[in-house]
């Protein structure tokens, strides 16, 4: 998966291939990949804020 290994202690980030060398699967995320997590996170934060406002 990685072209060149990295060392996190030396702040060298590992380099990745854009495609899988065996099956040519694209490793890049598609457009809108994080939208679901963003909406769930927003809903949970809003619900927690409302609960805290009611209790305190």
PQR file with spaces between the fields and no chain letter, atoms N, CA, C, O and H, PARSE charges and radii, in Angstrom:
ATOM       1  N    UNK     1       0.818   -1.181    0.000 -0.4000 1.5000
ATOM       2  CA   UNK     1       0.000    0.000    0.000 -0.0000 2.0000
ATOM       3  C    UNK     1       0.874    1.262    0.000  0.5500 1.7000
ATOM       4  O    UNK     1       0.503    2.262   -0.614 -0.5500 1.4000
ATOM       5  N    UNK     2       1.999    1.228    0.663 -0.4000 1.5000
ATOM       6  CA   UNK     2       2.856    2.404    0.749 -0.0000 2.0000
ATOM       7  C    UNK     2       4.031    2.289   -0.213  0.5500 1.7000
ATOM       8  O    UNK     2       4.627    1.222   -0.360 -0.5500 1.4000
ATOM       9  H    UNK     2       2.300    0.416    1.162  0.4000 1.0000
ATOM      10  N    UNK     3       4.355    3.403   -0.867 -0.4000 1.5000
ATOM      11  CA   UNK     3       5.536    3.463   -1.732 -0.0000 2.0000
ATOM      12  C    UNK     3       6.800    3.498   -0.895  0.5500 1.7000
ATOM      13  O    UNK     3       7.762    2.773   -1.146 -0.5500 1.4000
ATOM      14  H    UNK     3       3.871    4.270   -0.748  0.4000 1.0000
ATOM      15  N    UNK     4       6.767    4.356    0.100 -0.4000 1.5000
ATOM      16  CA   UNK     4       7.934    4.577    0.938 -0.0000 2.0000
ATOM      17  C    UNK     4       7.456    4.658    2.376  0.5500 1.7000
ATOM      18  O    UNK     4       6.547    5.428    2.688 -0.5500 1.4000
ATOM      19  H    UNK     4       5.985    4.945    0.304  0.4000 1.0000
ATOM      20  N    UNK     5       8.059    3.872    3.250 -0.4000 1.5000
ATOM      21  CA   UNK     5       7.685    3.905    4.657 -0.0000 2.0000
ATOM      22  C    UNK     5       8.130    5.199    5.310  0.5500 1.7000
ATOM      23  O    UNK     5       9.094    5.827    4.873 -0.5500 1.4000
ATOM      24  H    UNK     5       8.797    3.246    2.996  0.4000 1.0000
ATOM      25  N    UNK     6       7.434    5.589    6.341 -0.4000 1.5000
ATOM      26  CA   UNK     6       7.785    6.810    7.042 -0.0000 2.0000
ATOM      27  C    UNK     6       8.142    6.516    8.483  0.5500 1.7000
ATOM      28  O    UNK     6       7.949    5.402    8.971 -0.5500 1.4000
ATOM      29  H    UNK     6       6.650    5.079    6.696  0.4000 1.0000
ATOM      30  N    UNK     7       8.650    7.498    9.138 -0.4000 1.5000
ATOM      31  CA   UNK     7       8.992    7.406   10.543 -0.0000 2.0000
ATOM      32  C    UNK     7       8.280    8.552   11.236  0.5500 1.7000
ATOM      33  O    UNK     7       8.651    9.714   11.072 -0.5500 1.4000
ATOM      34  H    UNK     7       8.807    8.403    8.741  0.4000 1.0000
ATOM      35  N    UNK     8       7.251    8.222   12.015 -0.4000 1.5000
ATOM      36  CA   UNK     8       6.459    9.276   12.642 -0.0000 2.0000
ATOM      37  C    UNK     8       7.244   10.045   13.695  0.5500 1.7000
ATOM      38  O    UNK     8       6.943   11.209   13.958 -0.5500 1.4000
ATOM      39  H    UNK     8       6.949    7.278   12.148  0.4000 1.0000
ATOM      40  N    UNK     9       8.250    9.409   14.304 -0.4000 1.5000
ATOM      41  CA   UNK     9       9.065   10.120   15.289 -0.0000 2.0000
ATOM      42  C    UNK     9       9.933   11.185   14.634  0.5500 1.7000
ATOM      43  O    UNK     9      10.256   12.194   15.261 -0.5500 1.4000
ATOM      44  H    UNK     9       8.494    8.463   14.090  0.4000 1.0000
ATOM      45  N    UNK    10      10.311   10.971   13.387 -0.4000 1.5000
ATOM      46  CA   UNK    10      11.135   11.933   12.652 -0.0000 2.0000
ATOM      47  C    UNK    10      10.270   12.847   11.776  0.5500 1.7000
ATOM      48  O    UNK    10      10.797   13.623   10.979 -0.5500 1.4000
ATOM      49  H    UNK    10      10.049   10.151   12.877  0.4000 1.0000
ATOM      50  N    UNK    11       8.959   12.756   11.922 -0.4000 1.5000
ATOM      51  CA   UNK    11       7.979   13.548   11.170 -0.0000 2.0000
ATOM      52  C    UNK    11       8.029   13.282    9.665  0.5500 1.7000
ATOM      53  O    UNK    11       7.763   14.180    8.866 -0.5500 1.4000
ATOM      54  H    UNK    11       8.531   12.126   12.570  0.4000 1.0000
ATOM      55  N    UNK    12       8.367   12.061    9.282 -0.4000 1.5000
ATOM      56  CA   UNK    12       8.316   11.652    7.880 -0.0000 2.0000
ATOM      57  C    UNK    12       7.028   10.875    7.654  0.5500 1.7000
ATOM      58  O    UNK    12       6.855    9.786    8.202 -0.5500 1.4000
ATOM      59  H    UNK    12       8.583   11.331    9.931  0.4000 1.0000
ATOM      60  N    UNK    13       6.138   11.418    6.865 -0.4000 1.5000
ATOM      61  CA   UNK    13       4.853   10.780    6.608 -0.0000 2.0000
ATOM      62  C    UNK    13       5.026    9.752    5.494  0.5500 1.7000
ATOM      63  O    UNK    13       5.659   10.050    4.481 -0.5500 1.4000
ATOM      64  H    UNK    13       6.279   12.302    6.420  0.4000 1.0000
ATOM      65  N    UNK    14       4.470    8.532    5.661 -0.4000 1.5000
ATOM      66  CA   UNK    14       4.594    7.528    4.599 -0.0000 2.0000
ATOM      67  C    UNK    14       3.894    7.981    3.319  0.5500 1.7000
ATOM      68  O    UNK    14       2.852    8.633    3.381 -0.5500 1.4000
ATOM      69  H    UNK    14       3.957    8.289    6.484  0.4000 1.0000
ATOM      70  N    UNK    15       4.453    7.645    2.178 -0.4000 1.5000
ATOM      71  CA   UNK    15       3.878    7.989    0.874 -0.0000 2.0000
ATOM      72  C    UNK    15       3.055    6.814    0.367  0.5500 1.7000
ATOM      73  O    UNK    15       3.499    5.667    0.428 -0.5500 1.4000
ATOM      74  H    UNK    15       5.300    7.115    2.128  0.4000 1.0000
ATOM      75  N    UNK    16       1.853    7.100   -0.133 -0.4000 1.5000
ATOM      76  CA   UNK    16       0.966    6.056   -0.642 -0.0000 2.0000
ATOM      77  C    UNK    16       0.866    6.118   -2.155  0.5500 1.7000
ATOM      78  O    UNK    16       1.049    7.174   -2.760 -0.5500 1.4000
ATOM      79  H    UNK    16       1.493    8.032   -0.182  0.4000 1.0000
ATOM      80  N    UNK    17       0.573    4.975   -2.757 -0.4000 1.5000
ATOM      81  CA   UNK    17       0.246    4.928   -4.177 -0.0000 2.0000
ATOM      82  C    UNK    17      -1.141    5.525   -4.373  0.5500 1.7000
ATOM      83  O    UNK    17      -1.962    5.472   -3.457 -0.5500 1.4000
ATOM      84  H    UNK    17       0.425    4.117   -2.265  0.4000 1.0000
ATOM      85  N    UNK    18      -1.422    6.090   -5.540 -0.4000 1.5000
ATOM      86  CA   UNK    18      -2.770    6.576   -5.825 -0.0000 2.0000
ATOM      87  C    UNK    18      -3.707    5.425   -6.152  0.5500 1.7000
ATOM      88  O    UNK    18      -4.900    5.490   -5.853 -0.5500 1.4000
ATOM      89  H    UNK    18      -0.756    6.133   -6.284  0.4000 1.0000
ATOM      90  N    UNK    19      -3.174    4.363   -6.768 -0.4000 1.5000
ATOM      91  CA   UNK    19      -3.961    3.180   -7.114 -0.0000 2.0000
ATOM      92  C    UNK    19      -3.250    1.939   -6.592  0.5500 1.7000
ATOM      93  O    UNK    19      -2.034    1.940   -6.402 -0.5500 1.4000
ATOM      94  H    UNK    19      -2.206    4.311   -7.011  0.4000 1.0000
ATOM      95  N    UNK    20      -4.015    0.890   -6.364 -0.4000 1.5000
ATOM      96  CA   UNK    20      -3.447   -0.388   -5.943 -0.0000 2.0000
ATOM      97  C    UNK    20      -2.623   -0.965   -7.091  0.5500 1.7000
ATOM      98  O    UNK    20      -3.105   -1.020   -8.222 -0.5500 1.4000
ATOM      99  H    UNK    20      -5.003    0.889   -6.518  0.4000 1.0000
ATOM     100  N    UNK    21      -1.388   -1.396   -6.823 -0.4000 1.5000
ATOM     101  CA   UNK    21      -0.562   -1.943   -7.904 -0.0000 2.0000
ATOM     102  C    UNK    21      -1.105   -3.254   -8.479  0.5500 1.7000
ATOM     103  O    UNK    21      -0.790   -3.591   -9.620 -0.5500 1.4000
ATOM     104  H    UNK    21      -0.996   -1.352   -5.904  0.4000 1.0000
ATOM     105  N    UNK    22      -1.908   -3.996   -7.722 -0.4000 1.5000
ATOM     106  CA   UNK    22      -2.422   -5.281   -8.196 -0.0000 2.0000
ATOM     107  C    UNK    22      -3.754   -5.168   -8.931  0.5500 1.7000
ATOM     108  O    UNK    22      -3.918   -5.731  -10.013 -0.5500 1.4000
ATOM     109  H    UNK    22      -2.164   -3.721   -6.795  0.4000 1.0000
ATOM     110  N    UNK    23      -4.714   -4.432   -8.339 -0.4000 1.5000
ATOM     111  CA   UNK    23      -6.061   -4.404   -8.928 -0.0000 2.0000
ATOM     112  C    UNK    23      -6.467   -3.027   -9.438  0.5500 1.7000
ATOM     113  O    UNK    23      -7.577   -2.879   -9.948 -0.5500 1.4000
ATOM     114  H    UNK    23      -4.580   -3.974   -7.460  0.4000 1.0000
ATOM     115  N    UNK    24      -5.623   -2.029   -9.322 -0.4000 1.5000
ATOM     116  CA   UNK    24      -5.841   -0.639   -9.742 -0.0000 2.0000
ATOM     117  C    UNK    24      -7.034    0.025   -9.055  0.5500 1.7000
ATOM     118  O    UNK    24      -7.671    0.909   -9.629 -0.5500 1.4000
ATOM     119  H    UNK    24      -4.721   -2.150   -8.908  0.4000 1.0000
ATOM     120  N    UNK    25      -7.340   -0.405   -7.814 -0.4000 1.5000
ATOM     121  CA   UNK    25      -8.372    0.244   -7.006 -0.0000 2.0000
ATOM     122  C    UNK    25      -7.873    1.626   -6.596  0.5500 1.7000
ATOM     123  O    UNK    25      -6.720    1.771   -6.187 -0.5500 1.4000
ATOM     124  H    UNK    25      -6.823   -1.123   -7.348  0.4000 1.0000
ATOM     125  N    UNK    26      -8.724    2.640   -6.700 -0.4000 1.5000
ATOM     126  CA   UNK    26      -8.341    4.010   -6.349 -0.0000 2.0000
ATOM     127  C    UNK    26      -8.451    4.200   -4.838  0.5500 1.7000
ATOM     128  O    UNK    26      -9.503    3.942   -4.252 -0.5500 1.4000
ATOM     129  H    UNK    26      -9.660    2.523   -7.032  0.4000 1.0000
ATOM     130  N    UNK    27      -7.376    4.647   -4.212 -0.4000 1.5000
ATOM     131  CA   UNK    27      -7.355    4.852   -2.769 -0.0000 2.0000
ATOM     132  C    UNK    27      -7.923    6.206   -2.354  0.5500 1.7000
ATOM     133  O    UNK    27      -8.161    6.423   -1.165 -0.5500 1.4000
ATOM     134  H    UNK    27      -6.522    4.856   -4.688  0.4000 1.0000
ATOM     135  N    UNK    28      -8.146    7.114   -3.287 -0.4000 1.5000
ATOM     136  CA   UNK    28      -8.643    8.444   -2.941 -0.0000 2.0000
ATOM     137  C    UNK    28     -10.117    8.368   -2.556  0.5500 1.7000
ATOM     138  O    UNK    28     -10.875    7.561   -3.094 -0.5500 1.4000
ATOM     139  H    UNK    28      -7.953    6.938   -4.253  0.4000 1.0000
ATOM     140  N    UNK    29     -10.501    9.213   -1.628 -0.4000 1.5000
ATOM     141  CA   UNK    29     -11.893    9.243   -1.183 -0.0000 2.0000
ATOM     142  C    UNK    29     -12.736    9.988   -2.202  0.5500 1.7000
ATOM     143  O    UNK    29     -12.275   10.925   -2.855 -0.5500 1.4000
ATOM     144  H    UNK    29      -9.886    9.869   -1.191  0.4000 1.0000
ATOM     145  N    UNK    30     -13.979    9.551   -2.323 -0.4000 1.5000
ATOM     146  CA   UNK    30     -14.865   10.181   -3.289 -0.0000 2.0000
ATOM     147  C    UNK    30     -15.437   11.482   -2.727  0.5500 1.7000
ATOM     148  O    UNK    30     -15.345   11.742   -1.528 -0.5500 1.4000
ATOM     149  H    UNK    30     -14.353    8.790   -1.793  0.4000 1.0000
ATOM     150  N    UNK    31     -16.017   12.279   -3.587 -0.4000 1.5000
ATOM     151  CA   UNK    31     -16.619   13.543   -3.179 -0.0000 2.0000
ATOM     152  C    UNK    31     -17.763   13.270   -2.209  0.5500 1.7000
ATOM     153  O    UNK    31     -18.600   12.403   -2.462 -0.5500 1.4000
ATOM     154  H    UNK    31     -16.092   12.067   -4.562  0.4000 1.0000
ATOM     155  N    UNK    32     -17.802   14.001   -1.107 -0.4000 1.5000
ATOM     156  CA   UNK    32     -18.863   13.835   -0.122 -0.0000 2.0000
ATOM     157  C    UNK    32     -18.633   12.693    0.844  0.5500 1.7000
ATOM     158  O    UNK    32     -19.568   12.272    1.524 -0.5500 1.4000
ATOM     159  H    UNK    32     -17.122   14.705   -0.901  0.4000 1.0000
ATOM     160  N    UNK    33     -17.427   12.185    0.925 -0.4000 1.5000
ATOM     161  CA   UNK    33     -17.132   11.027    1.770 -0.0000 2.0000
ATOM     162  C    UNK    33     -17.417   11.320    3.243  0.5500 1.7000
ATOM     163  O    UNK    33     -17.879   10.435    3.963 -0.5500 1.4000
ATOM     164  H    UNK    33     -16.667   12.527    0.373  0.4000 1.0000
ATOM     165  N    UNK    34     -17.152   12.534    3.702 -0.4000 1.5000
ATOM     166  CA   UNK    34     -17.288   12.865    5.114 -0.0000 2.0000
ATOM     167  C    UNK    34     -18.626   13.511    5.475  0.5500 1.7000
ATOM     168  O    UNK    34     -18.828   13.863    6.637 -0.5500 1.4000
ATOM     169  H    UNK    34     -16.777   13.253    3.117  0.4000 1.0000
ATOM     170  N    UNK    35     -19.545   13.678    4.526 -0.4000 1.5000
ATOM     171  CA   UNK    35     -20.807   14.351    4.823 -0.0000 2.0000
ATOM     172  C    UNK    35     -21.626   13.610    5.874  0.5500 1.7000
ATOM     173  O    UNK    35     -22.190   14.251    6.761 -0.5500 1.4000
ATOM     174  H    UNK    35     -19.381   13.392    3.582  0.4000 1.0000
ATOM     175  N    UNK    36     -21.711   12.307    5.807 -0.4000 1.5000
ATOM     176  CA   UNK    36     -22.493   11.540    6.780 -0.0000 2.0000
ATOM     177  C    UNK    36     -21.966   11.726    8.189  0.5500 1.7000
ATOM     178  O    UNK    36     -22.739   11.964    9.116 -0.5500 1.4000
ATOM     179  H    UNK    36     -21.254   11.786    5.087  0.4000 1.0000
ATOM     180  N    UNK    37     -20.666   11.619    8.356 -0.4000 1.5000
ATOM     181  CA   UNK    37     -20.063   11.796    9.675 -0.0000 2.0000
ATOM     182  C    UNK    37     -20.254   13.224   10.174  0.5500 1.7000
ATOM     183  O    UNK    37     -20.436   13.444   11.371 -0.5500 1.4000
ATOM     184  H    UNK    37     -20.038   11.426    7.603  0.4000 1.0000
ATOM     185  N    UNK    38     -20.213   14.192    9.267 -0.4000 1.5000
ATOM     186  CA   UNK    38     -20.388   15.585    9.653 -0.0000 2.0000
ATOM     187  C    UNK    38     -21.799   15.825   10.193  0.5500 1.7000
ATOM     188  O    UNK    38     -21.966   16.499   11.209 -0.5500 1.4000
ATOM     189  H    UNK    38     -20.064   14.013    8.295  0.4000 1.0000
ATOM     190  N    UNK    39     -22.814   15.278    9.519 -0.4000 1.5000
ATOM     191  CA   UNK    39     -24.192   15.478    9.964 -0.0000 2.0000
ATOM     192  C    UNK    39     -24.469   14.748   11.277  0.5500 1.7000
ATOM     193  O    UNK    39     -25.159   15.287   12.142 -0.5500 1.4000
ATOM     194  H    UNK    39     -22.678   14.731    8.693  0.4000 1.0000
ATOM     195  N    UNK    40     -23.953   13.549   11.439 -0.4000 1.5000
ATOM     196  CA   UNK    40     -24.145   12.812   12.692 -0.0000 2.0000
ATOM     197  C    UNK    40     -23.454   13.534   13.837  0.5500 1.7000
ATOM     198  O    UNK    40     -24.022   13.649   14.922 -0.5500 1.4000
ATOM     199  H    UNK    40     -23.393   13.111   10.736  0.4000 1.0000
ATOM     200  N    UNK    41     -22.247   14.018   13.618 -0.4000 1.5000
ATOM     201  CA   UNK    41     -21.518   14.740   14.650 -0.0000 2.0000
ATOM     202  C    UNK    41     -22.252   16.023   15.047  0.5500 1.7000
ATOM     203  O    UNK    41     -22.334   16.355   16.229 -0.5500 1.4000
ATOM     204  H    UNK    41     -21.786   13.924   12.736  0.4000 1.0000
ATOM     205  N    UNK    42     -22.780   16.736   14.063 -0.4000 1.5000
ATOM     206  CA   UNK    42     -23.518   17.966   14.350 -0.0000 2.0000
ATOM     207  C    UNK    42     -24.776   17.657   15.152  0.5500 1.7000
ATOM     208  O    UNK    42     -25.091   18.366   16.108 -0.5500 1.4000
ATOM     209  H    UNK    42     -22.714   16.467   13.103  0.4000 1.0000
ATOM     210  N    UNK    43     -25.498   16.606   14.772 -0.4000 1.5000
ATOM     211  CA   UNK    43     -26.729   16.246   15.483 -0.0000 2.0000
ATOM     212  C    UNK    43     -26.429   15.839   16.924  0.5500 1.7000
ATOM     213  O    UNK    43     -27.154   16.234   17.837 -0.5500 1.4000
ATOM     214  H    UNK    43     -25.242   16.030   13.995  0.4000 1.0000
ATOM     215  N    UNK    44     -25.385   15.065   17.137 -0.4000 1.5000
ATOM     216  CA   UNK    44     -25.031   14.659   18.499 -0.0000 2.0000
ATOM     217  C    UNK    44     -24.592   15.856   19.341  0.5500 1.7000
ATOM     218  O    UNK    44     -24.957   15.949   20.513 -0.5500 1.4000
ATOM     219  H    UNK    44     -24.796   14.744   16.395  0.4000 1.0000
ATOM     220  N    UNK    45     -23.825   16.759   18.770 -0.4000 1.5000
ATOM     221  CA   UNK    45     -23.381   17.943   19.509 -0.0000 2.0000
ATOM     222  C    UNK    45     -24.562   18.843   19.854  0.5500 1.7000
ATOM     223  O    UNK    45     -24.630   19.376   20.961 -0.5500 1.4000
ATOM     224  H    UNK    45     -23.528   16.683   17.818  0.4000 1.0000
ATOM     225  N    UNK    46     -25.491   19.019   18.920 -0.4000 1.5000
ATOM     226  CA   UNK    46     -26.669   19.848   19.185 -0.0000 2.0000
ATOM     227  C    UNK    46     -27.541   19.214   20.261  0.5500 1.7000
ATOM     228  O    UNK    46     -28.039   19.912   21.143 -0.5500 1.4000
ATOM     229  H    UNK    46     -25.436   18.586   18.020  0.4000 1.0000
ATOM     230  N    UNK    47     -27.730   17.898   20.197 -0.4000 1.5000
ATOM     231  CA   UNK    47     -28.537   17.212   21.207 -0.0000 2.0000
ATOM     232  C    UNK    47     -27.889   17.319   22.581  0.5500 1.7000
ATOM     233  O    UNK    47     -28.580   17.562   23.571 -0.5500 1.4000
ATOM     234  H    UNK    47     -27.325   17.330   19.479  0.4000 1.0000
ATOM     235  N    UNK    48     -26.592   17.145   22.655 -0.4000 1.5000
ATOM     236  CA   UNK    48     -25.885   17.258   23.930 -0.0000 2.0000
ATOM     237  C    UNK    48     -25.975   18.676   24.482  0.5500 1.7000
ATOM     238  O    UNK    48     -26.131   18.860   25.689 -0.5500 1.4000
ATOM     239  H    UNK    48     -26.031   16.948   21.851  0.4000 1.0000
ATOM     240  N    UNK    49     -25.879   19.671   23.619 -0.4000 1.5000
ATOM     241  CA   UNK    49     -25.982   21.057   24.062 -0.0000 2.0000
ATOM     242  C    UNK    49     -27.379   21.347   24.614  0.5500 1.7000
ATOM     243  O    UNK    49     -27.511   22.015   25.640 -0.5500 1.4000
ATOM     244  H    UNK    49     -25.751   19.522   22.638  0.4000 1.0000
ATOM     245  N    UNK    50     -28.403   20.859   23.954 -0.4000 1.5000
ATOM     246  CA   UNK    50     -29.775   21.083   24.420 -0.0000 2.0000
ATOM     247  C    UNK    50     -30.000   20.388   25.755  0.5500 1.7000
ATOM     248  O    UNK    50     -30.623   20.959   26.651 -0.5500 1.4000
ATOM     249  H    UNK    50     -28.296   20.317   23.120  0.4000 1.0000
ATOM     250  N    UNK    51     -29.502   19.165   25.902 -0.4000 1.5000
ATOM     251  CA   UNK    51     -29.642   18.445   27.171 -0.0000 2.0000
ATOM     252  C    UNK    51     -28.924   19.190   28.290  0.5500 1.7000
ATOM     253  O    UNK    51     -29.458   19.306   29.393 -0.5500 1.4000
ATOM     254  H    UNK    51     -28.996   18.701   25.174  0.4000 1.0000
ATOM     255  N    UNK    52     -27.732   19.691   28.027 -0.4000 1.5000
ATOM     256  CA   UNK    52     -26.991   20.442   29.047 -0.0000 2.0000
ATOM     257  C    UNK    52     -27.694   21.746   29.406  0.5500 1.7000
ATOM     258  O    UNK    52     -27.690   22.146   30.570 -0.5500 1.4000
ATOM     259  H    UNK    52     -27.298   19.596   27.132  0.4000 1.0000
ATOM     260  N    UNK    53     -28.294   22.411   28.430 -0.4000 1.5000
ATOM     261  CA   UNK    53     -29.027   23.645   28.718 -0.0000 2.0000
ATOM     262  C    UNK    53     -30.256   23.372   29.578  0.5500 1.7000
ATOM     263  O    UNK    53     -30.604   24.185   30.434 -0.5500 1.4000
ATOM     264  H    UNK    53     -28.297   22.086   27.484  0.4000 1.0000
ATOM     265  N    UNK    54     -30.910   22.249   29.362 -0.4000 1.5000
ATOM     266  CA   UNK    54     -32.098   21.909   30.150 -0.0000 2.0000
ATOM     267  C    UNK    54     -31.707   21.519   31.573  0.5500 1.7000
ATOM     268  O    UNK    54     -32.362   21.938   32.528 -0.5500 1.4000
ATOM     269  H    UNK    54     -30.627   21.588   28.666  0.4000 1.0000
ATOM     270  N    UNK    55     -30.659   20.731   31.723 -0.4000 1.5000
ATOM     271  CA   UNK    55     -30.261   20.235   33.045 -0.0000 2.0000
ATOM     272  C    UNK    55     -29.624   21.339   33.885  0.5500 1.7000
ATOM     273  O    UNK    55     -29.936   21.472   35.069 -0.5500 1.4000
ATOM     274  H    UNK    55     -30.128   20.391   30.947  0.4000 1.0000
ATOM     275  N    UNK    56     -28.738   22.129   33.286 -0.4000 1.5000
ATOM     276  CA   UNK    56     -28.024   23.140   34.059 -0.0000 2.0000
ATOM     277  C    UNK    56     -28.664   24.467   33.851  0.5500 1.7000
ATOM     278  O    UNK    56     -28.216   25.464   34.416 -0.5500 1.4000
ATOM     279  H    UNK    56     -28.485   22.020   32.324  0.4000 1.0000
